[in-house]
Amino acid sequence: MAERPQNLAEKIISAHLVSGEMIPGEQIALKIDQTLTQDATGTMAYLQFQAMDTPRVKTELSVAYIDHNTLQSGFENADDHRYMQSVTKKHGIYFSRPGNGICHQVHLERFGKPGKTLLGSDSHTPTGGGIGMLAMGAGGLDVAVAMAGGAYYITMPEIVLIRLSGELRKFVSAKDVILEVLKRLSVKGGVGKIIEYGGPGSRTLTVPQRATITNMGAELGATTSIFPSDESTRQFLKAQGREADYIPLFPDPDAEYDEIIDINLSDIVPQAAMPHSPDAVRSITEIGKIHVDQVCIGSCTNSSFTDLMTVARMLKGRTIAPNISLSVSPGSKQVLNMLAKNGALSDIIDAGARVLECACGPCIGMGFSPNSGGVSVRTFNRNFEGRSGTKDAQVYLVSPETAAATALMGYLCDPRDMAKDVSMRGVDMPDKFTVNDNMIIPPASEDEAGEVEVILGPNIKPFPLNCALPEAIDGEVLLKTGDNITTDHIMPAGAKILPYRSNIPYLSRFCFEVIDPTFSARAKNAGGGFVLGGVNYGQGSSREHAALVPLYLGVKAVIAKSFARIHCANLINSGILPLTFTNPEVYDKINEEDTLSMPNVRYEIENGEPITVINETQAFEFTAECELSERQRAMILAGGALNYAKQQ
């Protein structure tokens, strides 16, 4: 009997399936070929890896990148980098030094392989889908388990095909495409789904364009996004000197999908995501010519060579508007070198741009924050309130073409309006990229690893561990939040906070600071308790600090209307109960500071029953669901993933 035709995602999943059945909603376990970490999440991931007592990584390839905490205003970041360089050398992990570039851009250039699985401790790891990888973001502990040879467990997603037709017009880019998808599906429209791109229009897009689209699939809440591996993929890998890594990879002709969405690329127009959500999308024409104070070009979404060559051509021989402060962040050393060699960097500098290092920088609030109340137009992937480092800033997400036009005009500008003034032709992919991997340090050999000393700085503190789930838990409602709470709300980024990512006790001072600056002190005084959330709680970054810090502060459970995938997994890994209201209307009846009790919680978790919750303050009872696989149930009962692993 012939096998059922498979779509692209199913082909890679079936080739890596360790256990489970490929039925949407069922738990599956996947073998992971490659991992990546970055320095905002990496320290904790490697501390967790070391706690597993595995002498050497068991993946085909693991890489540690320094790209987030590169602003060294004190010893903390430098100490973290020194720790990561030493621990990776000892345990078989490649180390990408500060200045070599942003993890997703560099991994696409130098390491990504079609058909492979990639797990990264950064939510934008799906960038690798632009090259035909099944690339997923996860918490640091899940990445540590994968490095130790363990499988990665997820719920089998639905597969959605976005069928592209037509071709992008002049001054319209891949960023406008993913903004169109976000406008249609919303920031929660991809939850529990893999977004697969196909159709004749997909063949017109280059690998960097595809990577922009898969990168921002994270904003949909999708498990990942993926393009076929075709002739464009082969040409990109050949230009990187890696043609041997190419394999053709397509869905079967009669493959089935859970949903099909048609988008004509010819109909796409320049668009922007308005404050403060990536799905608040309108066309530039609809928004109008609003005054702008700052323009930022770069980030892991739009910092490729072709992106910045496009910007350079638009800026060449011109000067940015007097009211504009413009930054440009190349995505990698390769990109910066090539711009410098062909003169495009000079064009960018001559126009008045401030060239920042090859790092995440302003995207995570690490420098170049807007002025108070300022309007910042950015080619980044997130515009959550306060993420830029300026709480009252108004951040718009746009394409490189729109950003360059805006920088020149001084107001939000549809780049098509400049067609008469700017000679704009498409930027071709180079036949050969400049390859110099001298900023990537290979690990020590197995024979030499025993002599490598792992160096821990004074800011690196042990990660918190939970205890086994007791028979009953109680506490007060410490905080009641709304819908679409992001990990930036729970555990902010920014230059003042990121240096303490390896110091959970200090970091806890800033937990939920964006929503309630008193939260940390109140949680400590109360001895912990509960957090209430709305729809899509925990969207955004993969940072497990958004679970580790609440754990440190004594949060026992989060009761929400629904959860984002990665954050839910991180809560379970930390032993914090992720509960959903059986009746969402109960959310409105509960007040902050109400005392809740769960008198039979361990028994109910053990037996897969609804959790009985008593509001002691208002004297009423309700139930909550805790959807767990057998493995997750064992983890919760043990008090988290590490406790569970030690029991095994």
PAGULUM-393860 format. One line per 3 residues: number of its first residue (from 0); their letters; for each residue x, y, z of C-alpha. Coordinates in Angstrom, 1 decimal, decimal comma. Layout:
BEGIN
NUM> a> X/Y/Z  ...
***
This chain:
BEGIN
0> mae> 0,0/0,0/0,0  1,4/3,4/-1,0  2,3/5,8/1,7
3> rpq> 0,2/9,0/2,1  1,7/12,0/0,2  3,5/14,3/2,7
6> nla> 3,9/18,0/2,8  7,3/19,6/3,4  7,1/19,8/7,2
9> eki> 5,8/16,3/7,5  8,8/15,0/5,5  11,3/16,5/8,0
12> isa> 9,3/15,5/11,0  8,9/11,9/9,9  12,6/11,7/9,2
15> hlv> 13,4/12,9/12,8  10,5/11,2/14,7  11,7/9,5/17,9
18> sge> 8,3/8,7/19,3  4,6/9,6/18,9  2,3/9,8/15,9
21> mip> 2,0/12,6/13,5  -1,5/13,4/14,4  -2,3/17,1/15,2
24> geq> -2,7/17,5/19,0  -0,6/14,4/19,8  2,8/14,7/21,5
27> ial> 5,8/13,8/19,4  9,5/13,7/20,1  12,0/14,8/17,6
30> kid> 15,7/14,2/17,1  17,6/17,5/17,0  20,5/17,8/14,6
33> qtl> 21,7/21,4/15,4  21,3/23,8/18,3  22,1/27,5/18,8
36> tqd> 22,2/29,7/21,8  22,7/33,4/22,3  24,2/35,2/25,2
39> atg> 21,0/36,5/26,8  19,8/33,0/27,2  23,0/31,0/26,8
42> tma> 24,5/31,3/30,3  21,5/29,5/31,9  21,4/27,0/29,1
45> ylq> 25,0/26,0/29,6  24,6/25,9/33,4  21,7/23,5/32,9
48> fqa> 23,7/21,5/30,4  26,6/21,1/32,9  24,1/20,0/35,6
51> mdt> 23,3/17,0/33,4  26,9/15,7/33,7  27,2/15,1/29,9
54> prv> 30,8/15,6/29,0  30,2/16,5/25,3  27,3/17,6/23,1
57> kte> 25,7/14,8/21,1  24,2/16,9/18,3  25,7/17,1/14,8
60> lsv> 26,5/20,8/15,5  26,0/23,2/18,3  26,9/26,9/18,2
63> ayi> 27,0/29,6/20,8  26,6/33,2/19,6  27,4/36,5/21,3
66> dhn> 25,0/39,0/19,8  22,6/40,3/22,5  24,6/41,6/25,5
69> tlq> 27,5/43,2/23,6  27,3/46,6/25,3  29,9/46,1/28,0
72> sgf> 29,2/49,0/30,4  30,4/46,8/33,3  32,0/43,5/34,0
75> ena> 28,8/41,4/33,8  28,5/40,9/30,1  32,2/40,3/29,6
78> ddh> 32,1/37,7/32,4  29,2/35,9/30,7  31,0/35,9/27,4
81> rym> 34,2/34,5/29,1  32,1/31,8/30,7  30,4/30,8/27,5
84> qsv> 33,7/30,8/25,5  35,2/28,4/28,1  32,2/26,1/28,6
87> tkk> 31,7/25,7/24,9  35,3/24,9/24,3  35,2/22,2/26,9
90> hgi> 31,9/20,6/25,8  32,2/20,5/22,0  30,4/23,6/20,9
93> yfs> 31,4/26,2/18,4  31,7/29,8/19,7  30,9/32,8/17,5
96> rpg> 32,7/35,7/19,0  31,3/39,2/19,7  31,3/41,1/16,5
99> ngi> 30,8/38,1/14,2  27,1/38,8/14,0  23,5/38,0/14,9
102> chq> 22,9/34,3/15,5  20,2/33,8/13,0  22,0/35,7/10,2
105> vhl> 25,3/33,9/10,8  23,7/30,5/11,2  21,8/31,0/7,9
108> erf> 25,1/32,0/6,2  27,5/29,4/7,6  25,7/26,5/9,2
111> gkp> 22,1/25,9/8,2  21,3/22,9/6,1  18,1/22,0/4,3
114> gkt> 16,2/19,1/5,9  17,9/19,3/9,3  16,2/20,1/12,6
117> llg> 17,5/23,2/14,5  16,5/24,1/18,1  17,6/27,5/19,4
120> sds> 17,2/29,3/22,7  15,8/32,3/20,8  12,2/32,6/19,5
123> htp> 13,4/33,8/16,1  15,3/30,5/15,4  12,6/29,7/12,7
126> tgg> 14,7/32,1/10,5  16,4/28,8/9,4  13,1/27,8/7,7
129> gig> 14,2/30,2/4,9  16,8/27,6/3,9  14,5/24,6/4,3
132> mla> 15,2/23,7/7,9  12,7/22,7/10,6  14,0/25,4/13,0
135> mga> 12,2/26,0/16,3  12,7/28,3/19,2  12,6/26,9/22,7
138> ggl> 13,6/27,6/26,3  17,3/27,1/27,3  16,6/24,0/29,2
141> dva> 15,0/22,3/26,2  18,1/23,2/24,2  20,4/21,9/26,9
144> vam> 18,5/18,6/26,8  18,9/18,4/23,0  22,6/19,1/23,3
147> agg> 22,8/16,2/25,8  21,2/13,9/23,2  17,6/14,1/24,4
150> ayy> 14,7/14,5/22,1  12,6/17,6/21,8  8,9/17,1/22,7
153> itm> 6,2/19,2/21,1  2,5/18,8/20,3  2,2/17,8/16,6
156> pei> 1,1/21,0/14,9  -1,4/21,5/12,2  0,3/22,4/8,8
159> vli> -0,9/25,5/7,1  0,1/26,2/3,5  0,4/29,8/2,4
162> rls> 0,3/29,6/-1,3  2,1/32,5/-3,0  1,4/33,6/-6,5
165> gel> 2,6/36,7/-8,5  5,8/38,6/-7,8  6,7/41,5/-5,6
168> rkf> 6,7/44,9/-7,2  9,4/47,6/-7,0  9,8/49,1/-3,5
171> vsa> 7,8/46,2/-1,9  9,7/43,6/0,1  9,4/40,3/2,0
174> kdv> 8,8/42,4/5,2  5,6/43,6/3,6  4,6/40,0/2,9
177> ile> 4,9/38,8/6,5  3,2/41,9/7,7  0,3/41,0/5,4
180> vlk> 0,2/37,5/7,0  0,2/39,0/10,5  -2,6/41,3/9,5
183> rls> -4,7/38,3/8,3  -3,8/35,8/11,1  -2,9/38,0/14,2
186> vkg> -0,2/37,3/16,8  -2,0/34,2/18,0  -3,1/32,9/14,6
189> gvg> -0,2/30,6/14,2  -0,4/28,9/17,7  -0,2/25,1/17,3
192> kii> 0,7/25,4/13,6  3,6/25,2/11,2  3,4/27,7/8,4
195> eyg> 4,6/26,2/5,1  5,1/28,5/2,1  4,7/27,3/-1,4
198> gpg> 3,2/28,1/-4,8  4,8/29,7/-7,8  5,3/33,0/-6,0
201> srt> 7,7/31,3/-3,5  10,1/30,6/-6,3  10,6/34,3/-6,9
204> ltv> 11,9/34,9/-3,4  15,6/34,7/-2,5  16,8/33,0/0,6
207> pqr> 17,3/36,3/2,5  13,7/37,3/1,6  12,4/33,9/2,7
210> ati> 14,4/34,2/6,0  12,7/37,5/6,7  9,3/35,9/6,4
213> tnm> 10,1/32,8/8,5  11,8/34,9/11,1  8,7/36,9/11,8
216> gae> 6,6/33,8/11,8  7,5/33,8/15,5  5,2/36,8/15,8
219> lga> 2,3/34,6/14,7  2,9/32,3/17,6  3,7/29,5/15,1
222> tts> 5,8/26,5/16,0  7,9/27,3/12,9  7,7/28,4/9,3
225> ifp> 9,4/26,8/6,3  10,1/27,2/2,6  11,1/24,5/0,1
228> sde> 14,8/23,9/-0,6  15,0/24,7/-4,4  17,3/26,2/-6,9
231> str> 17,4/29,5/-5,0  18,6/27,6/-1,9  21,3/25,9/-4,0
234> qfl> 22,5/29,2/-5,4  22,7/30,7/-1,9  24,6/27,8/-0,5
237> kaq> 26,9/27,8/-3,5  27,7/31,5/-3,0  28,5/30,7/0,6
240> gre> 30,9/28,0/-0,5  28,6/25,3/0,9  26,9/23,8/-2,1
243> ady> 27,6/20,3/-0,7  25,1/21,1/2,1  22,3/21,4/-0,5
246> ipl> 19,5/18,9/-0,9  16,3/19,5/-2,9  13,3/19,3/-0,6
249> fpd> 9,7/19,8/-1,7  6,2/18,7/-0,6  4,7/15,7/-2,6
252> pda> 2,5/16,9/-5,4  -0,7/15,7/-3,7  0,2/16,7/-0,2
255> eyd> -2,6/17,7/2,1  -2,8/20,6/4,5  -5,0/21,5/7,4
258> eii> -5,6/24,9/5,9  -4,6/26,8/2,7  -4,3/30,6/2,4
261> din> -3,7/32,3/-0,9  -1,6/35,4/-1,2  -0,8/37,2/-4,5
264> lsd> 2,6/38,9/-4,1  1,6/41,4/-6,8  -1,1/42,8/-4,6
267> ivp> 1,1/43,5/-1,6  1,9/47,2/-0,8  4,3/48,8/1,6
270> qaa> 2,9/48,3/5,1  3,7/49,0/8,8  2,9/47,4/12,1
273> mph> 1,7/50,2/14,4  2,3/50,5/18,1  2,3/48,2/20,1
276> spd> 1,8/44,9/18,3  3,2/43,3/15,2  -0,3/42,5/13,9
279> avr> -1,6/46,1/14,1  -0,8/46,4/10,4  -2,0/49,0/8,0
282> sit> -0,6/50,3/4,7  1,8/53,2/4,8  -0,8/55,2/2,7
285> eig> -3,5/54,5/5,3  -1,3/55,6/8,2  -0,2/58,8/6,5
288> kih> 2,8/61,0/6,7  3,3/61,0/10,4  6,4/62,8/11,9
291> vdq> 9,3/60,4/12,8  12,2/61,0/15,1  14,3/57,9/14,6
294> vci> 14,9/55,2/12,0  16,6/51,9/12,8  17,7/49,4/10,1
297> gsc> 18,9/45,9/10,9  18,1/43,2/13,4  17,8/39,5/12,6
300> tns> 14,9/40,3/10,4  16,4/42,7/7,9  20,1/42,9/8,1
303> sft> 21,2/40,7/5,2  23,6/41,9/2,5  20,8/42,4/0,0
306> dlm> 18,7/44,3/2,6  21,5/46,8/3,3  22,6/47,1/-0,3
309> tva> 19,0/48,2/-1,1  19,2/50,8/1,7  22,6/52,0/0,5
312> rml> 21,3/52,5/-3,1  18,4/54,6/-1,7  20,7/56,7/0,5
315> kgr> 23,5/57,1/-2,0  24,3/60,8/-2,7  21,6/62,0/-0,2
318> tia> 21,4/63,2/3,4  18,9/62,1/6,0  16,3/64,6/7,1
321> pni> 17,4/67,0/9,9  14,9/65,6/12,4  16,0/62,0/11,9
324> sls> 18,5/59,9/13,8  19,4/56,8/11,7  21,1/53,7/12,8
327> vsp> 22,2/50,7/10,6  23,2/47,4/12,2  24,7/44,9/9,7
330> gsk> 23,6/41,3/10,5  27,1/39,8/10,3  30,7/40,4/9,8
333> qvl> 30,3/39,0/6,3  27,7/41,6/5,5  29,8/44,4/7,0
336> nml> 32,9/43,3/5,1  31,1/43,1/1,8  29,5/46,6/2,3
339> akn> 32,9/48,0/3,2  34,6/46,5/0,2  32,1/47,6/-2,5
342> gal> 31,7/51,1/-1,2  28,1/50,8/0,0  29,1/51,3/3,6
345> sdi> 30,5/54,7/2,6  27,2/55,6/0,9  25,4/54,7/4,2
348> ida> 27,8/56,7/6,3  27,8/59,7/4,0  24,0/59,9/4,2
351> gar> 24,3/60,5/8,0  23,7/57,0/9,4  25,3/55,9/12,6
354> vle> 26,7/52,4/11,9  26,3/50,1/14,9  28,1/46,8/15,5
357> cac> 26,9/43,5/14,1  24,5/42,7/16,9  20,9/42,8/18,0
360> gpc> 21,4/46,2/19,6  18,3/48,5/19,5  15,9/45,6/18,8
363> igm> 16,3/44,5/22,4  16,7/48,0/23,9  20,5/47,6/24,0
366> gfs> 21,3/51,2/23,0  19,8/53,6/20,5  16,6/54,0/22,5
369> pns> 14,2/56,7/21,1  13,6/60,1/22,7  10,8/60,4/25,2
372> ggv> 7,5/60,1/23,4  9,4/59,6/20,2  8,3/57,9/17,0
375> svr> 10,8/55,2/15,9  10,5/53,4/12,5  12,3/50,1/12,6
378> tfn> 13,0/47,1/10,3  12,8/44,9/13,4  10,3/42,1/14,3
381> rnf> 8,7/43,4/17,6  7,3/46,7/18,8  6,0/45,8/22,2
384> egr> 5,6/48,7/24,6  8,8/49,6/26,3  11,0/47,1/24,4
387> sgt> 12,9/49,8/22,7  14,1/51,1/26,1  11,8/54,1/26,1
390> kda> 8,4/53,2/27,7  6,4/55,9/25,9  8,0/55,5/22,5
393> qvy> 5,8/54,7/19,5  7,5/52,0/17,4  6,5/51,1/13,8
396> lvs> 7,8/48,0/12,0  8,5/48,4/8,3  10,6/47,2/5,4
399> pet> 14,2/48,4/4,7  12,8/50,3/1,7  10,2/52,1/3,8
402> aaa> 12,8/52,8/6,5  15,3/54,4/4,0  12,6/56,5/2,4
405> tal> 11,4/57,7/5,9  14,9/58,6/6,9  15,3/60,7/3,9
408> mgy> 12,0/62,5/4,0  11,6/62,9/7,8  8,1/61,4/8,0
411> lcd> 6,7/57,9/7,4  7,0/57,6/3,7  5,7/55,1/1,2
414> prd> 8,9/54,3/-0,8  6,9/54,2/-4,0  6,5/58,0/-3,6
417> mak> 10,2/58,3/-4,2  10,2/56,4/-7,5  11,0/59,5/-9,5
420> dvs> 13,9/60,6/-7,3  15,5/57,2/-6,6  16,9/55,0/-9,3
423> mrg> 15,9/51,7/-7,8  16,7/48,3/-9,3  16,6/45,0/-7,6
426> vdm> 19,7/43,9/-5,7  21,0/40,7/-7,1  22,3/37,9/-4,9
429> pdk> 26,1/37,8/-5,2  27,6/34,9/-7,0  30,1/34,6/-4,2
432> ftv> 29,9/35,9/-0,6  33,1/36,9/1,3  33,8/34,0/3,6
435> ndn> 36,0/34,4/6,6  35,2/32,3/9,6  38,1/33,5/11,8
438> mii> 35,6/34,8/14,4  34,2/31,3/15,0  36,2/29,3/17,5
441> ppa> 36,0/25,5/17,3  35,8/23,5/20,4  38,7/21,6/22,0
444> sed> 39,1/18,0/21,0  37,9/15,3/23,3  41,5/14,6/24,4
447> eag> 42,1/18,3/25,2  38,7/19,0/26,8  39,7/17,7/30,2
450> eve> 42,3/20,5/30,5  39,9/23,3/29,7  38,9/25,4/32,8
453> vil> 35,4/26,7/32,9  35,5/30,3/34,2  32,5/31,6/36,3
456> gpn> 32,3/35,3/37,1  30,8/36,7/40,3  27,5/37,8/38,5
459> ikp> 26,7/34,2/37,5  24,4/32,7/40,1  22,8/29,2/40,3
462> fpl> 19,5/28,9/38,6  16,5/28,2/40,9  15,1/24,7/41,3
465> nca> 11,5/23,9/42,3  10,5/21,2/44,8  8,1/18,3/44,1
468> lpe> 4,5/19,4/43,8  2,8/19,2/47,2  -0,6/17,8/47,9
471> aid> -2,2/21,3/48,1  -1,1/24,8/47,3  -2,5/28,2/48,2
474> gev> -1,6/31,9/48,0  -2,9/35,2/46,9  -3,4/36,6/43,4
477> llk> -0,3/38,6/43,0  -1,1/40,1/39,6  -4,0/40,1/37,1
480> tgd> -3,0/40,9/33,5  -4,8/41,4/30,2  -4,5/39,6/26,8
483> nit> -1,4/39,1/24,8  1,0/39,6/27,7  4,5/39,2/26,3
486> tdh> 7,7/37,9/27,8  8,9/41,5/27,6  6,1/42,4/30,1
489> imp> 7,1/39,5/32,4  10,9/39,9/32,2  12,0/43,0/30,3
492> aga> 15,0/43,4/28,1  17,2/46,5/27,7  20,7/47,7/28,6
495> kil> 20,0/48,1/32,3  18,5/44,6/32,8  20,1/42,2/30,2
498> pyr> 23,5/42,1/32,0  21,9/40,3/34,9  20,4/37,4/32,9
501> sni> 22,8/35,0/34,7  21,8/36,5/38,1  18,2/35,5/38,8
504> pyl> 18,1/37,0/42,3  19,0/40,4/41,0  16,9/40,0/37,9
507> srf> 13,8/39,3/40,0  13,7/43,0/40,9  12,4/43,8/37,4
510> cfe> 9,8/41,1/37,1  6,5/42,6/35,6  8,0/46,0/36,1
513> vid> 6,3/47,3/32,9  2,9/46,4/34,3  3,4/46,8/38,1
516> ptf> 6,7/48,1/39,5  5,6/46,8/43,0  5,2/43,2/41,8
519> sar> 8,6/41,8/42,9  8,4/43,2/46,4  4,8/42,1/46,9
522> akn> 5,6/38,6/45,7  8,4/38,3/48,2  6,4/39,7/51,0
525> agg> 3,5/37,3/50,2  5,7/34,3/49,9  4,6/33,7/46,4
528> gfv> 1,2/33,1/44,9  -0,6/33,1/41,6  -0,6/35,2/38,4
531> lgg> -3,8/35,6/36,3  -3,6/36,1/32,5  -5,8/36,6/29,5
534> vny> -5,5/35,2/26,0  -2,1/34,3/24,5  -0,2/34,7/27,8
537> gqg> 3,6/34,7/27,3  3,8/35,5/23,6  7,1/36,8/22,2
540> ssr> 10,6/35,8/23,2  11,7/32,3/24,2  13,5/33,6/27,3
543> eha> 13,0/31,1/30,1  13,8/33,9/32,5  10,1/34,7/32,2
546> alv> 9,5/31,4/34,1  12,7/31,2/36,2  12,2/34,6/37,8
549> ply> 8,6/34,0/38,8  9,7/30,6/40,1  12,3/32,4/42,2
552> lgv> 9,6/34,8/43,5  7,4/31,9/44,5  4,8/31,9/41,7
555> kav> 3,1/28,5/42,0  0,7/28,6/39,0  -0,3/30,9/36,2
558> iak> -4,1/30,7/35,4  -4,8/32,1/32,0  -7,3/32,0/29,2
561> sfa> -4,6/30,6/26,9  -0,8/30,4/26,6  1,8/30,9/24,0
564> rih> 3,6/27,6/23,1  7,2/28,3/24,2  6,3/30,1/27,4
567> can> 3,9/27,3/28,4  6,7/24,8/28,0  9,1/27,0/30,0
570> lin> 6,6/27,1/32,9  6,3/23,3/32,9  10,1/23,0/32,7
573> sgi> 10,3/25,2/35,9  7,5/23,2/37,6  5,0/26,1/37,5
576> lpl> 1,5/25,0/36,8  0,1/26,4/33,5  -3,7/26,4/34,1
579> tft> -6,4/27,5/31,8  -9,9/28,5/32,9  -12,5/25,9/32,2
582> npe> -15,0/28,9/32,1  -13,1/32,0/30,9  -15,8/34,2/32,4
585> vyd> -14,5/33,4/35,9  -11,4/35,5/35,1  -13,5/38,6/35,5
588> kin> -14,8/37,6/39,0  -11,3/37,3/40,5  -9,5/40,3/42,0
591> eed> -5,9/40,9/42,8  -5,1/39,9/46,4  -7,9/37,3/46,5
594> tls> -6,6/34,2/48,2  -6,9/31,0/46,1  -6,4/27,4/47,2
597> mpn> -6,0/24,2/45,3  -6,6/21,5/48,0  -6,2/18,4/45,8
600> vry> -3,8/19,6/43,2  -1,3/16,8/43,3  -4,0/14,1/43,1
603> eie> -5,8/15,9/40,3  -2,5/16,4/38,3  -1,6/12,7/38,8
606> nge> -5,0/11,6/37,5  -5,4/14,1/34,7  -8,5/15,6/36,3
609> pit> -9,6/19,3/36,3  -8,0/21,4/39,0  -10,3/22,5/41,8
612> vin> -9,7/26,1/42,7  -11,3/27,8/45,7  -11,5/31,6/46,0
615> etq> -11,3/31,8/49,8  -11,8/35,6/49,8  -15,1/35,5/47,8
618> afe> -16,2/32,0/48,8  -16,7/30,5/45,4  -15,2/27,5/43,6
621> fta> -14,1/27,0/40,0  -12,1/24,6/37,9  -9,1/25,0/35,6
624> ece> -7,6/22,6/33,1  -3,9/21,5/33,0  -3,3/19,9/29,6
627> lse> -0,1/17,9/30,0  1,4/14,9/28,2  2,5/11,9/30,4
630> rqr> 6,0/13,2/30,4  5,0/16,8/31,3  2,8/15,4/34,1
633> ami> 5,8/13,6/35,5  7,9/16,8/35,2  5,3/18,9/37,1
636> lag> 5,0/16,3/39,8  8,7/16,2/40,2  9,0/20,0/40,4
639> gal> 10,4/20,7/36,9  12,4/19,2/34,1  15,8/19,0/35,9
642> nya> 14,3/17,3/38,9  12,6/14,9/36,5  15,8/14,3/34,6
645> kqq> 17,6/13,4/37,8  14,9/10,9/38,8  15,3/9,2/35,4
***
